[in-house]
Amino acid sequence: MAEVVGQEPVVRTLSRAIETGRVAHAYLFSGPRGTGKTSTAKVLAMGLNCEKGPTPEPDGTCESCRAIVNNFSLDVVEMDAASNRGIDEIRDLRDRVNLAPVSGRVKVYIIDEVHMLTPEAFNALLKMLEEPPEHVVFVLATTEKHKVLPTIISRCQAFDFRRPGVETLSRKLAEIAEAEGIEVEPEALTTIAREGRGSFRDAEGLLDQLSSFAEAKITASMVRELLGSVGPETLLEATAALHERRAADALRIVDRLSSAGRDLGQFVGELLSHLRNLMLMPYAPEVALAGVGAEERVSLQEQADSVPTAEVVRLIEALGDTLGRIKRGGDPKLELELSFLKLARDYTEPSVETLVRRLEALEWAVEQGSTAKAPEPPPRENAVDETTQENVEESVIEEEPEVEEPEEVANELPDLSARWSALMQELRDRRQAPAAAVYEEARVEAFDGTLLELSYPDELAIYVKLARDARHVDPLREAIARHFGVSPRIESRVSDGGSREASREDTPREPQRQTVEPVVPGDDPSGHQEARTPNERQTGTTNAPEVTGAEDRGGVSGLAEGDEVIRDQREVFEMARERFGSRDPGGGS
């Protein structure tokens, strides 16, 4: 039984049974297609009827062995249950079972795809297995063992055939090529074996097809051309481009394969197989390497060491969805380009885990006292003049005379400027390269713990609009929160004094909205300070809250006109005051 490759447990058991004369009357061979179930049954029949036997190693030259190999032996009967599945066929078989062997010692009945029999045919077969003649051996073969009746399985010795690995298939193909005088490259054998997908029959058929196709030596490029597949170099190149966020290179690979007439759906499948091996390498290398040729192992190991497993899983999940859309009728090139662009540029929706981390950072910042509690604003009318503004300032000072920044925020501006490059590198390390690219050229103009003002040179004015996008703002705020314990509002503008475009995480600021900052003791000996608009605000470390002028908005003066977002606690106080009335300091209402 040396001819049977890749099924050592089965071969060892059957060989021992023949040597000791303890051959069973019924065997059940189950396993994937092309793994050698029928071939093993024929080798068993040869060993039992060989002129030099019974022997586990039939010579293959005697008359009985040659008759079995050439399929004209009267003592070996093959039946395909897929096309002969009825009770009539099994009854006919039952009538012939009692006939003695013609020239051999044992009559062997091989029933392939036995799970296809009807229930009535199964019952008739069961009767034969319960009372078999002494000179009969049944070999039942199936690819779906779970469909065989348990009563049938219980009366057979069951053997499970495994899929052979790529190396096993390559060795078998090399033996066949040498015996047939076929010249073939080792890499080509690996490619054929991988395409065989664990089936000896499919791999041998492909080798035979290539031997007719090739005029001389069979090469790996010839095999790929016939199969329409790509080489391992392309799979390594695509994976590296996606991991390193080189969107242009990734898209060029798609265009190159499409121009060459490759099946992009097949390419995605091959790329998923490659990524699976990368995912398994750190944890189960023997499983990953079972489907890889010896010449590919070094490059696979190097890439597995350089690409984190989490990144590989991300690629697998995205490309799996892409392959599903392609199979459902989507344009393969468009679907693959879209997927590659998303993977290379991080165009993805934030996950629940990301949102949770952001909430935790904000909660931590509040616990550290980085957000000063806003006082209740004084009564005010719809129209705000300079006198009202001064009264507002004095009222704020009387109710909360000392609004001091937390000690750890008071001197953050120099540190933030100095650590700006480190923040950008951290964004890249956390796979937020787009955000780092947007803010890398920005200059820190002011940072008081609540507001971060950035500026760009005139030639980079387009970055101001990009800096407004929440997909860029949020990662930067999270990085600042991790380093300084605050999550400031972020504004960006062009540094040449042109029109400012606010970069906010929610909505753009209202241009008519006036901001009056409170007087901090020590700023002006007279105790008064002129109202300052955002464009007039000077760089400083004061973290005093802004007091906003009231504007009539449907009866609610706490919100600026057109503003749909409550920006701080004072607006809540103002809404409550409008609804329930204001209280004077004397306690009257």
Buried (B, 14 or more C-beta within 10 A) or exposed (E): BEBBBBBEEBBEEBBEBBEEEEBBBBBBBBBBBBBBBBBBBBBBBBBBBBBEBBBBBBBEEBEBBBBBBEEEBEBBBBBBBEEBBBBEBBEEBBEEBEEEBEEBEBBBBBBBBBBBBBEBBBBBBBEBBEEBEEBBBBBBBBBEBEEBBEEBBEBBBBBEBBBBBBBBBBBBBBEBBEEEEBEBBEBBBBBBBBBBBBBBBBBBBBBEEBBEEBEEEBBBEBBBEBBEBBBBEBBBBBBBBBBBBEBEBBBBBBEEBBEEEBBBBBBBBBBBEBBBBBBBBEEEBEEBBBBBBEEBBEBBBEBBEEBBBEBBEBBBEBBEEBBEBBEEEBEBBEBBBBBBBBBBEBEEEEEEEBEEBBEEBBEBBEEBBBBBEBBBBBBBEEEBEEEBBBBBBBBBBEEBEEBEBBEBBBEBBEEBEEBBEEBBBBBBEBBBBBBBBBBBEBEBBBBBBBBBBBBBEEEBBEBBEBBBBEBBBBBBBBBBBBBBBBBBBBBBBBBEEEEBBBBBBEEEBBEEBBBBBBBBEEBEEEEEBEBEEBEEBEEBBBBBBBBBBBBEBEEBBBBBEEBEEEBEBBBEBBBEBBEEEBEEEEEEE
